[in-house]
Amino acid sequence: MTDAPRFSPGDVVRLKSGGPPMTVESVVSGDVATCVWFSEERKFNTMFVMSTLVATTVDADERSEKRKMQ
């Protein structure tokens, strides 16, 4: 068994199964992170086990869309 990835507040992640980019807001325990993301002008946040997350980046198109919403 491999160790679960470790993320820090501010890291950009996605669920391994897909979905929007999310920002790690806090690390609740050694293997659980609270993540925040926006969809249709609403803010969402929830906790995820870190082994379900992968590091990602926000591409230019996604950043442009976010600026339009502000």
Distance bins in CASP14 RR format, pairs under 12 A and 6 or more apart:
PFRMAT RR
TARGET T0000
AUTHOR 0000-0000-0000
RMODE 2
METHOD distances of the structure
MODEL  1
1 51 0 0 0 0 1 0 0 0 0 0 0
2 50 0 0 0 0 0 1 0 0 0 0 0
2 51 0 0 0 0 1 0 0 0 0 0 0
3 30 0 0 0 0 0 1 0 0 0 0 0
3 31 0 0 0 0 1 0 0 0 0 0 0
3 50 0 0 0 0 1 0 0 0 0 0 0
3 51 0 0 0 0 1 0 0 0 0 0 0
4 16 0 0 0 0 0 1 0 0 0 0 0
4 27 0 0 0 0 0 1 0 0 0 0 0
4 29 0 0 0 0 0 1 0 0 0 0 0
4 30 0 0 0 0 1 0 0 0 0 0 0
4 31 1 0 1 0 0 0 0 0 0 0 0
4 32 0 0 0 0 1 0 0 0 0 0 0
4 33 0 0 0 0 0 1 0 0 0 0 0
4 48 0 0 0 0 0 1 0 0 0 0 0
4 49 1 0 0 1 0 0 0 0 0 0 0
4 50 1 0 1 0 0 0 0 0 0 0 0
4 51 1 1 0 0 0 0 0 0 0 0 0
4 52 0 0 0 0 1 0 0 0 0 0 0
4 53 0 0 0 0 1 0 0 0 0 0 0
4 54 0 0 0 0 0 1 0 0 0 0 0
5 11 0 0 0 0 1 0 0 0 0 0 0
5 13 0 0 0 0 1 0 0 0 0 0 0
5 14 0 0 0 0 0 1 0 0 0 0 0
5 16 0 0 0 0 0 1 0 0 0 0 0
5 24 0 0 0 0 0 1 0 0 0 0 0
5 27 0 0 0 0 0 1 0 0 0 0 0
5 30 0 0 0 0 0 1 0 0 0 0 0
5 31 0 0 0 0 1 0 0 0 0 0 0
5 33 0 0 0 0 1 0 0 0 0 0 0
5 48 0 0 0 0 0 1 0 0 0 0 0
5 49 0 0 0 0 0 1 0 0 0 0 0
5 50 1 0 1 0 0 0 0 0 0 0 0
5 51 1 0 0 1 0 0 0 0 0 0 0
5 52 0 0 0 0 1 0 0 0 0 0 0
5 53 1 0 0 1 0 0 0 0 0 0 0
5 54 1 0 0 1 0 0 0 0 0 0 0
5 55 1 0 0 1 0 0 0 0 0 0 0
5 56 0 0 0 0 0 1 0 0 0 0 0
6 13 0 0 0 0 0 1 0 0 0 0 0
6 24 0 0 0 0 0 1 0 0 0 0 0
6 27 0 0 0 0 1 0 0 0 0 0 0
6 29 0 0 0 0 0 1 0 0 0 0 0
6 30 1 0 0 1 0 0 0 0 0 0 0
6 31 0 0 0 0 1 0 0 0 0 0 0
6 32 0 0 0 0 0 1 0 0 0 0 0
6 33 0 0 0 0 1 0 0 0 0 0 0
6 50 1 0 0 1 0 0 0 0 0 0 0
6 51 0 0 0 0 0 1 0 0 0 0 0
6 53 0 0 0 0 0 1 0 0 0 0 0
6 55 0 0 0 0 0 1 0 0 0 0 0
7 13 1 0 1 0 0 0 0 0 0 0 0
7 14 0 0 0 0 0 1 0 0 0 0 0
7 22 0 0 0 0 0 1 0 0 0 0 0
7 23 0 0 0 0 1 0 0 0 0 0 0
7 24 1 0 1 0 0 0 0 0 0 0 0
7 25 0 0 0 0 0 1 0 0 0 0 0
7 26 0 0 0 0 0 1 0 0 0 0 0
7 27 1 0 0 1 0 0 0 0 0 0 0
7 28 0 0 0 0 0 1 0 0 0 0 0
7 30 0 0 0 0 0 1 0 0 0 0 0
7 31 0 0 0 0 0 1 0 0 0 0 0
7 32 0 0 0 0 0 1 0 0 0 0 0
7 33 1 0 1 0 0 0 0 0 0 0 0
7 34 0 0 0 0 0 1 0 0 0 0 0
7 35 0 0 0 0 1 0 0 0 0 0 0
7 48 0 0 0 0 1 0 0 0 0 0 0
7 49 0 0 0 0 0 1 0 0 0 0 0
7 50 1 0 0 1 0 0 0 0 0 0 0
7 51 0 0 0 0 0 1 0 0 0 0 0
7 52 0 0 0 0 0 1 0 0 0 0 0
7 53 1 0 0 1 0 0 0 0 0 0 0
7 54 0 0 0 0 1 0 0 0 0 0 0
7 55 1 0 0 1 0 0 0 0 0 0 0
7 56 0 0 0 0 0 1 0 0 0 0 0
8 23 0 0 0 0 0 1 0 0 0 0 0
8 24 1 0 0 1 0 0 0 0 0 0 0
8 25 0 0 0 0 0 1 0 0 0 0 0
8 26 0 0 0 0 1 0 0 0 0 0 0
8 27 1 0 0 1 0 0 0 0 0 0 0
8 30 0 0 0 0 0 1 0 0 0 0 0
8 33 0 0 0 0 1 0 0 0 0 0 0
8 50 0 0 0 0 0 1 0 0 0 0 0
8 55 0 0 0 0 0 1 0 0 0 0 0
9 22 0 0 0 0 0 1 0 0 0 0 0
9 23 0 0 0 0 1 0 0 0 0 0 0
9 24 1 0 1 0 0 0 0 0 0 0 0
9 25 1 0 0 1 0 0 0 0 0 0 0
9 26 1 0 1 0 0 0 0 0 0 0 0
9 27 1 0 0 1 0 0 0 0 0 0 0
9 28 0 0 0 0 0 1 0 0 0 0 0
9 33 0 0 0 0 1 0 0 0 0 0 0
9 34 0 0 0 0 1 0 0 0 0 0 0
9 35 0 0 0 0 0 1 0 0 0 0 0
9 36 0 0 0 0 0 1 0 0 0 0 0
10 21 0 0 0 0 0 1 0 0 0 0 0
10 22 0 0 0 0 0 1 0 0 0 0 0
10 23 1 0 1 0 0 0 0 0 0 0 0
10 24 1 0 1 0 0 0 0 0 0 0 0
10 25 1 0 0 1 0 0 0 0 0 0 0
10 26 0 0 0 0 1 0 0 0 0 0 0
10 27 0 0 0 0 0 1 0 0 0 0 0
10 33 0 0 0 0 0 1 0 0 0 0 0
10 34 0 0 0 0 0 1 0 0 0 0 0
10 35 0 0 0 0 1 0 0 0 0 0 0
10 36 0 0 0 0 1 0 0 0 0 0 0
10 55 0 0 0 0 0 1 0 0 0 0 0
10 58 0 0 0 0 0 1 0 0 0 0 0
11 21 0 0 0 0 0 1 0 0 0 0 0
11 22 0 0 0 0 1 0 0 0 0 0 0
11 23 1 0 0 1 0 0 0 0 0 0 0
11 24 1 0 1 0 0 0 0 0 0 0 0
11 25 0 0 0 0 0 1 0 0 0 0 0
11 26 0 0 0 0 0 1 0 0 0 0 0
11 27 0 0 0 0 1 0 0 0 0 0 0
11 33 0 0 0 0 1 0 0 0 0 0 0
11 34 0 0 0 0 0 1 0 0 0 0 0
11 35 0 0 0 0 1 0 0 0 0 0 0
11 36 0 0 0 0 0 1 0 0 0 0 0
11 50 0 0 0 0 0 1 0 0 0 0 0
11 53 0 0 0 0 1 0 0 0 0 0 0
11 54 0 0 0 0 0 1 0 0 0 0 0
11 55 1 0 0 1 0 0 0 0 0 0 0
11 56 0 0 0 0 1 0 0 0 0 0 0
11 57 0 0 0 0 0 1 0 0 0 0 0
11 58 0 0 0 0 0 1 0 0 0 0 0
12 20 0 0 0 0 0 1 0 0 0 0 0
12 21 1 0 1 0 0 0 0 0 0 0 0
12 22 1 0 0 1 0 0 0 0 0 0 0
12 23 1 0 1 0 0 0 0 0 0 0 0
12 24 1 0 0 1 0 0 0 0 0 0 0
12 25 0 0 0 0 0 1 0 0 0 0 0
12 33 0 0 0 0 0 1 0 0 0 0 0
12 35 0 0 0 0 1 0 0 0 0 0 0
12 36 0 0 0 0 0 1 0 0 0 0 0
12 37 0 0 0 0 1 0 0 0 0 0 0
12 53 0 0 0 0 0 1 0 0 0 0 0
12 54 0 0 0 0 0 1 0 0 0 0 0
12 55 1 0 0 1 0 0 0 0 0 0 0
12 56 1 0 1 0 0 0 0 0 0 0 0
12 57 1 0 0 1 0 0 0 0 0 0 0
12 58 1 0 1 0 0 0 0 0 0 0 0
12 59 0 0 0 0 0 1 0 0 0 0 0
12 62 0 0 0 0 0 1 0 0 0 0 0
12 63 0 0 0 0 0 1 0 0 0 0 0
13 19 0 0 0 0 0 1 0 0 0 0 0
13 20 0 0 0 0 0 1 0 0 0 0 0
13 21 1 0 0 1 0 0 0 0 0 0 0
13 22 1 0 1 0 0 0 0 0 0 0 0
13 23 1 0 0 1 0 0 0 0 0 0 0
13 24 1 0 0 1 0 0 0 0 0 0 0
13 25 0 0 0 0 0 1 0 0 0 0 0
13 27 0 0 0 0 0 1 0 0 0 0 0
13 33 1 0 0 1 0 0 0 0 0 0 0
13 34 0 0 0 0 0 1 0 0 0 0 0
13 35 1 0 0 1 0 0 0 0 0 0 0
13 36 0 0 0 0 0 1 0 0 0 0 0
13 37 0 0 0 0 1 0 0 0 0 0 0
13 48 0 0 0 0 1 0 0 0 0 0 0
13 49 0 0 0 0 0 1 0 0 0 0 0
13 50 0 0 0 0 1 0 0 0 0 0 0
13 51 0 0 0 0 0 1 0 0 0 0 0
13 52 0 0 0 0 1 0 0 0 0 0 0
13 53 1 0 1 0 0 0 0 0 0 0 0
13 54 1 0 0 1 0 0 0 0 0 0 0
13 55 1 0 1 0 0 0 0 0 0 0 0
13 56 1 0 0 1 0 0 0 0 0 0 0
13 57 0 0 0 0 0 1 0 0 0 0 0
13 58 0 0 0 0 0 1 0 0 0 0 0
14 20 1 0 0 1 0 0 0 0 0 0 0
14 21 1 0 1 0 0 0 0 0 0 0 0
14 22 1 0 0 1 0 0 0 0 0 0 0
14 23 0 0 0 0 0 1 0 0 0 0 0
14 24 0 0 0 0 0 1 0 0 0 0 0
14 35 0 0 0 0 1 0 0 0 0 0 0
14 37 0 0 0 0 1 0 0 0 0 0 0
14 48 0 0 0 0 0 1 0 0 0 0 0
14 52 0 0 0 0 1 0 0 0 0 0 0
14 53 1 0 0 1 0 0 0 0 0 0 0
14 54 1 0 1 0 0 0 0 0 0 0 0
14 55 0 0 0 0 1 0 0 0 0 0 0
14 56 1 0 1 0 0 0 0 0 0 0 0
14 57 0 0 0 0 1 0 0 0 0 0 0
14 58 0 0 0 0 0 1 0 0 0 0 0
14 59 0 0 0 0 0 1 0 0 0 0 0
14 62 0 0 0 0 0 1 0 0 0 0 0
15 21 0 0 0 0 0 1 0 0 0 0 0
15 22 0 0 0 0 1 0 0 0 0 0 0
15 33 0 0 0 0 0 1 0 0 0 0 0
15 35 0 0 0 0 1 0 0 0 0 0 0
15 37 0 0 0 0 0 1 0 0 0 0 0
15 46 0 0 0 0 0 1 0 0 0 0 0
15 48 1 0 0 1 0 0 0 0 0 0 0
15 49 0 0 0 0 0 1 0 0 0 0 0
15 50 0 0 0 0 0 1 0 0 0 0 0
15 51 0 0 0 0 0 1 0 0 0 0 0
15 52 1 0 1 0 0 0 0 0 0 0 0
15 53 1 0 0 1 0 0 0 0 0 0 0
15 54 1 0 0 1 0 0 0 0 0 0 0
15 55 0 0 0 0 0 1 0 0 0 0 0
15 56 0 0 0 0 1 0 0 0 0 0 0
16 48 0 0 0 0 0 1 0 0 0 0 0
16 49 0 0 0 0 0 1 0 0 0 0 0
16 50 0 0 0 0 0 1 0 0 0 0 0
16 51 0 0 0 0 1 0 0 0 0 0 0
16 52 1 0 1 0 0 0 0 0 0 0 0
16 53 1 0 0 1 0 0 0 0 0 0 0
16 54 1 0 1 0 0 0 0 0 0 0 0
16 55 0 0 0 0 0 1 0 0 0 0 0
16 56 0 0 0 0 0 1 0 0 0 0 0
17 48 0 0 0 0 0 1 0 0 0 0 0
17 52 1 0 0 1 0 0 0 0 0 0 0
17 53 0 0 0 0 0 1 0 0 0 0 0
17 54 0 0 0 0 1 0 0 0 0 0 0
18 37 0 0 0 0 0 1 0 0 0 0 0
18 52 0 0 0 0 0 1 0 0 0 0 0
18 53 0 0 0 0 0 1 0 0 0 0 0
18 54 0 0 0 0 1 0 0 0 0 0 0
18 56 0 0 0 0 1 0 0 0 0 0 0
19 35 0 0 0 0 0 1 0 0 0 0 0
19 37 0 0 0 0 1 0 0 0 0 0 0
19 39 0 0 0 0 1 0 0 0 0 0 0
19 44 0 0 0 0 0 1 0 0 0 0 0
19 48 0 0 0 0 0 1 0 0 0 0 0
19 52 0 0 0 0 0 1 0 0 0 0 0
19 53 0 0 0 0 0 1 0 0 0 0 0
19 54 0 0 0 0 0 1 0 0 0 0 0
19 56 0 0 0 0 1 0 0 0 0 0 0
19 62 0 0 0 0 0 1 0 0 0 0 0
20 35 0 0 0 0 1 0 0 0 0 0 0
20 36 0 0 0 0 0 1 0 0 0 0 0
20 37 1 0 1 0 0 0 0 0 0 0 0
20 38 1 0 0 1 0 0 0 0 0 0 0
20 39 1 0 0 1 0 0 0 0 0 0 0
20 40 0 0 0 0 0 1 0 0 0 0 0
20 42 0 0 0 0 0 1 0 0 0 0 0
20 43 0 0 0 0 0 1 0 0 0 0 0
20 44 0 0 0 0 1 0 0 0 0 0 0
20 56 0 0 0 0 1 0 0 0 0 0 0
20 58 0 0 0 0 1 0 0 0 0 0 0
20 62 0 0 0 0 1 0 0 0 0 0 0
20 65 0 0 0 0 0 1 0 0 0 0 0
20 66 0 0 0 0 0 1 0 0 0 0 0
21 35 0 0 0 0 1 0 0 0 0 0 0
21 36 0 0 0 0 0 1 0 0 0 0 0
21 37 1 0 0 1 0 0 0 0 0 0 0
21 38 0 0 0 0 1 0 0 0 0 0 0
21 39 0 0 0 0 0 1 0 0 0 0 0
21 53 0 0 0 0 0 1 0 0 0 0 0
21 54 0 0 0 0 0 1 0 0 0 0 0
21 55 0 0 0 0 0 1 0 0 0 0 0
21 56 1 0 1 0 0 0 0 0 0 0 0
21 57 1 0 0 1 0 0 0 0 0 0 0
21 58 1 0 1 0 0 0 0 0 0 0 0
21 59 0 0 0 0 1 0 0 0 0 0 0
21 61 0 0 0 0 0 1 0 0 0 0 0
21 62 1 0 0 1 0 0 0 0 0 0 0
21 63 0 0 0 0 1 0 0 0 0 0 0
21 65 0 0 0 0 0 1 0 0 0 0 0
21 66 0 0 0 0 1 0 0 0 0 0 0
22 33 0 0 0 0 1 0 0 0 0 0 0
22 34 0 0 0 0 1 0 0 0 0 0 0
22 35 1 1 0 0 0 0 0 0 0 0 0
22 36 1 0 0 1 0 0 0 0 0 0 0
22 37 1 0 1 0 0 0 0 0 0 0 0
22 38 0 0 0 0 1 0 0 0 0 0 0
22 39 0 0 0 0 0 1 0 0 0 0 0
22 43 0 0 0 0 0 1 0 0 0 0 0
22 44 0 0 0 0 1 0 0 0 0 0 0
22 45 0 0 0 0 1 0 0 0 0 0 0
22 46 0 0 0 0 1 0 0 0 0 0 0
22 47 0 0 0 0 0 1 0 0 0 0 0
22 48 0 0 0 0 1 0 0 0 0 0 0
22 52 0 0 0 0 0 1 0 0 0 0 0
22 53 0 0 0 0 1 0 0 0 0 0 0
22 54 0 0 0 0 0 1 0 0 0 0 0
22 55 0 0 0 0 0 1 0 0 0 0 0
22 56 0 0 0 0 1 0 0 0 0 0 0
22 58 0 0 0 0 0 1 0 0 0 0 0
22 62 0 0 0 0 0 1 0 0 0 0 0
23 33 0 0 0 0 1 0 0 0 0 0 0
23 34 0 0 0 0 1 0 0 0 0 0 0
23 35 1 0 0 1 0 0 0 0 0 0 0
23 36 1 0 1 0 0 0 0 0 0 0 0
23 37 1 0 0 1 0 0 0 0 0 0 0
23 38 0 0 0 0 1 0 0 0 0 0 0
23 43 0 0 0 0 0 1 0 0 0 0 0
23 44 0 0 0 0 0 1 0 0 0 0 0
23 45 0 0 0 0 1 0 0 0 0 0 0
23 53 0 0 0 0 0 1 0 0 0 0 0
23 55 0 0 0 0 0 1 0 0 0 0 0
23 56 0 0 0 0 0 1 0 0 0 0 0
23 57 0 0 0 0 0 1 0 0 0 0 0
23 58 0 0 0 0 1 0 0 0 0 0 0
23 66 0 0 0 0 0 1 0 0 0 0 0
24 32 0 0 0 0 0 1 0 0 0 0 0
24 33 1 0 1 0 0 0 0 0 0 0 0
24 34 1 0 0 1 0 0 0 0 0 0 0
24 35 1 0 1 0 0 0 0 0 0 0 0
24 36 0 0 0 0 1 0 0 0 0 0 0
24 37 0 0 0 0 0 1 0 0 0 0 0
24 45 0 0 0 0 0 1 0 0 0 0 0
24 46 0 0 0 0 0 1 0 0 0 0 0
24 47 0 0 0 0 0 1 0 0 0 0 0
24 48 0 0 0 0 1 0 0 0 0 0 0
24 50 0 0 0 0 1 0 0 0 0 0 0
24 53 0 0 0 0 1 0 0 0 0 0 0
24 55 0 0 0 0 1 0 0 0 0 0 0
24 56 0 0 0 0 0 1 0 0 0 0 0
25 32 0 0 0 0 0 1 0 0 0 0 0
25 33 1 0 0 1 0 0 0 0 0 0 0
25 34 1 0 1 0 0 0 0 0 0 0 0
25 35 1 0 0 1 0 0 0 0 0 0 0
25 36 1 0 1 0 0 0 0 0 0 0 0
25 37 0 0 0 0 1 0 0 0 0 0 0
25 43 0 0 0 0 0 1 0 0 0 0 0
25 44 0 0 0 0 0 1 0 0 0 0 0
25 45 1 0 0 1 0 0 0 0 0 0 0
25 46 0 0 0 0 0 1 0 0 0 0 0
25 47 0 0 0 0 1 0 0 0 0 0 0
25 48 0 0 0 0 0 1 0 0 0 0 0
26 32 0 0 0 0 1 0 0 0 0 0 0
26 33 1 0 0 1 0 0 0 0 0 0 0
26 34 1 0 1 0 0 0 0 0 0 0 0
26 35 0 0 0 0 1 0 0 0 0 0 0
26 36 0 0 0 0 1 0 0 0 0 0 0
26 45 0 0 0 0 1 0 0 0 0 0 0
26 46 0 0 0 0 0 1 0 0 0 0 0
26 47 0 0 0 0 1 0 0 0 0 0 0
26 48 0 0 0 0 0 1 0 0 0 0 0
27 33 1 0 1 0 0 0 0 0 0 0 0
27 34 1 0 0 1 0 0 0 0 0 0 0
27 35 0 0 0 0 0 1 0 0 0 0 0
27 47 0 0 0 0 0 1 0 0 0 0 0
27 48 0 0 0 0 0 1 0 0 0 0 0
27 49 0 0 0 0 0 1 0 0 0 0 0
27 50 0 0 0 0 1 0 0 0 0 0 0
27 53 0 0 0 0 0 1 0 0 0 0 0
28 34 1 0 1 0 0 0 0 0 0 0 0
28 35 0 0 0 0 0 1 0 0 0 0 0
28 45 0 0 0 0 0 1 0 0 0 0 0
28 46 0 0 0 0 0 1 0 0 0 0 0
28 47 1 0 1 0 0 0 0 0 0 0 0
28 48 0 0 0 0 1 0 0 0 0 0 0
28 49 0 0 0 0 0 1 0 0 0 0 0
28 50 0 0 0 0 0 1 0 0 0 0 0
29 47 0 0 0 0 1 0 0 0 0 0 0
29 48 0 0 0 0 0 1 0 0 0 0 0
29 49 0 0 0 0 1 0 0 0 0 0 0
29 50 0 0 0 0 1 0 0 0 0 0 0
30 47 0 0 0 0 0 1 0 0 0 0 0
30 49 0 0 0 0 1 0 0 0 0 0 0
30 50 1 0 0 1 0 0 0 0 0 0 0
30 51 0 0 0 0 0 1 0 0 0 0 0
31 47 0 0 0 0 0 1 0 0 0 0 0
31 48 0 0 0 0 1 0 0 0 0 0 0
31 49 1 0 1 0 0 0 0 0 0 0 0
31 50 1 0 1 0 0 0 0 0 0 0 0
31 51 1 0 0 1 0 0 0 0 0 0 0
31 52 0 0 0 0 0 1 0 0 0 0 0
31 53 0 0 0 0 0 1 0 0 0 0 0
32 46 0 0 0 0 0 1 0 0 0 0 0
32 47 1 0 1 0 0 0 0 0 0 0 0
32 48 1 0 0 1 0 0 0 0 0 0 0
32 49 1 0 1 0 0 0 0 0 0 0 0
32 50 1 0 0 1 0 0 0 0 0 0 0
32 51 0 0 0 0 0 1 0 0 0 0 0
32 52 0 0 0 0 0 1 0 0 0 0 0
32 53 0 0 0 0 0 1 0 0 0 0 0
33 45 0 0 0 0 0 1 0 0 0 0 0
33 46 0 0 0 0 1 0 0 0 0 0 0
33 47 1 0 0 1 0 0 0 0 0 0 0
33 48 1 0 1 0 0 0 0 0 0 0 0
33 49 0 0 0 0 1 0 0 0 0 0 0
33 50 1 0 1 0 0 0 0 0 0 0 0
33 51 0 0 0 0 0 1 0 0 0 0 0
33 52 0 0 0 0 1 0 0 0 0 0 0
33 53 1 0 0 1 0 0 0 0 0 0 0
33 55 0 0 0 0 0 1 0 0 0 0 0
34 44 0 0 0 0 0 1 0 0 0 0 0
34 45 1 0 0 1 0 0 0 0 0 0 0
34 46 1 0 0 1 0 0 0 0 0 0 0
34 47 1 0 1 0 0 0 0 0 0 0 0
34 48 0 0 0 0 1 0 0 0 0 0 0
34 49 0 0 0 0 0 1 0 0 0 0 0
34 50 0 0 0 0 0 1 0 0 0 0 0
34 53 0 0 0 0 0 1 0 0 0 0 0
35 43 0 0 0 0 0 1 0 0 0 0 0
35 44 0 0 0 0 1 0 0 0 0 0 0
35 45 1 0 0 1 0 0 0 0 0 0 0
35 46 1 0 0 1 0 0 0 0 0 0 0
35 47 1 0 0 1 0 0 0 0 0 0 0
35 48 1 0 1 0 0 0 0 0 0 0 0
35 49 0 0 0 0 0 1 0 0 0 0 0
35 50 0 0 0 0 0 1 0 0 0 0 0
35 52 0 0 0 0 0 1 0 0 0 0 0
35 53 1 0 0 1 0 0 0 0 0 0 0
35 56 0 0 0 0 0 1 0 0 0 0 0
36 42 0 0 0 0 0 1 0 0 0 0 0
36 43 1 0 0 1 0 0 0 0 0 0 0
36 44 1 0 0 1 0 0 0 0 0 0 0
36 45 1 0 1 0 0 0 0 0 0 0 0
36 46 0 0 0 0 1 0 0 0 0 0 0
36 47 0 0 0 0 0 1 0 0 0 0 0
36 48 0 0 0 0 0 1 0 0 0 0 0
37 43 1 0 0 1 0 0 0 0 0 0 0
37 44 1 0 1 0 0 0 0 0 0 0 0
37 45 1 0 0 1 0 0 0 0 0 0 0
37 46 0 0 0 0 1 0 0 0 0 0 0
37 48 0 0 0 0 0 1 0 0 0 0 0
37 53 0 0 0 0 0 1 0 0 0 0 0
37 56 0 0 0 0 0 1 0 0 0 0 0
37 58 0 0 0 0 0 1 0 0 0 0 0
37 62 0 0 0 0 0 1 0 0 0 0 0
37 66 0 0 0 0 0 1 0 0 0 0 0
38 44 1 0 0 1 0 0 0 0 0 0 0
38 45 0 0 0 0 0 1 0 0 0 0 0
38 58 0 0 0 0 0 1 0 0 0 0 0
38 62 0 0 0 0 0 1 0 0 0 0 0
38 65 0 0 0 0 1 0 0 0 0 0 0
38 66 1 0 0 1 0 0 0 0 0 0 0
38 67 0 0 0 0 0 1 0 0 0 0 0
38 68 0 0 0 0 0 1 0 0 0 0 0
38 69 1 0 0 1 0 0 0 0 0 0 0
38 70 0 0 0 0 1 0 0 0 0 0 0
39 45 0 0 0 0 0 1 0 0 0 0 0
39 62 0 0 0 0 0 1 0 0 0 0 0
39 65 0 0 0 0 0 1 0 0 0 0 0
39 66 0 0 0 0 0 1 0 0 0 0 0
39 69 0 0 0 0 0 1 0 0 0 0 0
40 65 0 0 0 0 0 1 0 0 0 0 0
40 69 0 0 0 0 1 0 0 0 0 0 0
41 65 0 0 0 0 0 1 0 0 0 0 0
41 66 0 0 0 0 0 1 0 0 0 0 0
41 68 0 0 0 0 0 1 0 0 0 0 0
41 69 1 0 1 0 0 0 0 0 0 0 0
41 70 0 0 0 0 1 0 0 0 0 0 0
42 69 0 0 0 0 0 1 0 0 0 0 0
43 69 0 0 0 0 0 1 0 0 0 0 0
46 52 0 0 0 0 0 1 0 0 0 0 0
46 53 0 0 0 0 0 1 0 0 0 0 0
47 53 0 0 0 0 0 1 0 0 0 0 0
48 54 0 0 0 0 0 1 0 0 0 0 0
56 62 0 0 0 0 0 1 0 0 0 0 0
57 63 0 0 0 0 1 0 0 0 0 0 0
58 64 0 0 0 0 0 1 0 0 0 0 0
58 65 0 0 0 0 1 0 0 0 0 0 0
58 66 1 0 0 1 0 0 0 0 0 0 0
58 67 0 0 0 0 0 1 0 0 0 0 0
59 65 0 0 0 0 0 1 0 0 0 0 0
59 66 0 0 0 0 0 1 0 0 0 0 0
60 66 0 0 0 0 0 1 0 0 0 0 0
60 67 0 0 0 0 0 1 0 0 0 0 0
61 67 0 0 0 0 0 1 0 0 0 0 0
61 68 0 0 0 0 0 1 0 0 0 0 0
62 68 0 0 0 0 0 1 0 0 0 0 0
62 69 0 0 0 0 0 1 0 0 0 0 0
63 69 0 0 0 0 0 1 0 0 0 0 0
63 70 0 0 0 0 0 1 0 0 0 0 0
64 70 0 0 0 0 0 1 0 0 0 0 0
END
